[in-house]
Amino acid sequence: PLLAAPILRPLEECSRPGCWMKVLFSLVTACLCLLLHNDAAFVIELVGIVPQNFICIVLPCAALLKLHGDLGGFRSCILWLLIVSFAIYGLGATVAAVLENVSNQLGLDVA
């Protein structure tokens, strides 16, 4: 309930019968759990890589650049370096997690 609240609250505001949104959200979540019961660790790994990297590092750096455009050359360069490097890290980690999951599904031994 705590993790679903930020998702459910805007959905409830859009429609009057909020109960139906909760039922729909529960049904979708249940279906995903049934579909991905063997791949729960994979889903958790992807959910940890992409949003946390984006929310904790990339967005604050981009917001600082946007709010204070006159930081100077060195500081702006460092912020851009952080944004680009963590975007590449997120993409690379996502690709690595997907490849590992696919190789495990196919029964390949990856060292």
PEKAKA-V934292 format. One record per pair of residues at least 24 apart in sequence whose ideal C-beta (glycine too) atoms are under 8 Angstrom apart, sorted by the first residue. I is the first residue (numbers start at 1). J is the second residue. D is the distance in whole Angstrom. If there is no record, write none. Layout:
BEGIN
I:J:D
I:J:D
END
This chain:
BEGIN
4:29:8
39:101:7
42:97:7
42:101:5
45:97:5
46:94:6
46:97:6
46:98:8
49:90:6
49:93:5
49:94:6
49:97:7
50:90:6
50:94:6
53:86:6
53:89:7
53:90:4
53:93:8
54:90:7
57:82:7
57:83:8
57:86:5
58:82:8
58:83:5
58:86:6
58:87:6
58:90:8
END
